[in-house]
Amino acid sequence: MAAAEKTDGLDPAQIEAVLTLLKDAGHALVNPPILQPADVFLDLTGEDIRRRLYLTQGSGGTDLCLRPDFTIPVGRHHVASGNAGLPAAYCYHGPVFRQRAEGLGEIPQLGAESLGRTDIAEADADLLALSVSALNAFGATSHTIRIGDETLFAAVLASLDLPVVWRRRLRDLFGETDKLSAAIDRMAGGDSSDDDSRDVRLGFLSALEGADPTAAHAVVEDLLSIAGISAVGGRTPSEIAERFLEQAALASAGRGHDKAAETLRDYLALKADGSNAVDALRAFGNRSGLDLDAPIAAFEQRLLALDAKGIAPSTLTFAAEFGRRLDYYSGFVFEIHAASGDVIGPLVGGGRYDKLLTLLGAGENVPAIGFSMWLDRIADSIGK
């Protein structure tokens, strides 16, 4: 218990009380190994986490990392149980490891995952409500809740007349507002520079475009080898080659998609409290001429389920641009912040990741949602 007190900055009795709250809600306590296979995280977590991994190697040369989050290790644990399709719920408490510009990279977390429930709206409401109850149990009762939904953004993208490669690239950037805005500008024909280095890069991409993929991979890997580069930002030469090929495809897909860019900017600018969000989404659908009835209905059903759990929609803030910077999120996302604004970063972050367990080896699609709590931030918020 003393170690928990030193690491978390919270009373160990509070931590035990919150873990009991989660277990009473049906979540079994698990403790996945700290050392995890690095390739899983390199493939599935996104650029922000990839460049912050603590990497090492096993005795057989296997690439390993200190776990940077709990969701993937818990998912791997569930798939390894052999009953991946069955509903299950887990909770956890321990450190995750991410390199930081300042301070230690050992971050105390506590959280919960719910896997396999098919009552999607109710599961979303249960997990968000459970995270609020957990925060309240810590004494962090003054907070704000922000929600978003990648499903809505994906539906907007799917309805636009865009090349597939642009749809894929824009969806990959969802949640990284500045990068997404820059990509939309580029898609519409905007240009950030006219220097010689850009011309050289575009020439290289043009040479790759249309080339045999195997040969293009070999060219990029050979160039990196000549330069003595074995990895960049956690990416292997093969992955870097794949990125070059994507850039070549984007270049060949062309620009000038002004109408699609205008529609996307209009959508991403939407902001409303939960009680007005459905009306704002429907108004957008009407003026853009897009059929968004199905994802909006699912969004509304979630709000009704949250209301039934005691979370009034009027207390929620919806932002169409809001997504979380982990590649495995696929739908509803949320963050809870200290109301004072004095604590940097969310106290709680979570969301839906319905495709993750399939990518981890499950033989079928497994609906899933979870949340993580940053215990150091919670301790700071209570102390302010």
DALIN-V902022 format. One record per helix or strand of 3 or more residues. SS is the DSSP state (a for helix, b for strand). FROM is the first residue (numbers start at 1). TO is the last residue. Records with the same first field share a line. If there is no record, write none. Layout:
# DALIN-V902022
SS: FROM-TO  FROM-TO
This chain:
# DALIN-V902022
a: 2-8  12-24  38-44  47-50  71-80  120-138  150-159  164-172  177-188  196-208  213-226  237-253  258-268  274-288  293-308  313-315  356-359  375-383
b: 35-37  55-57  63-66  88-97  106-115  143-149  271-273  316-319  332-338  348-352  368-374
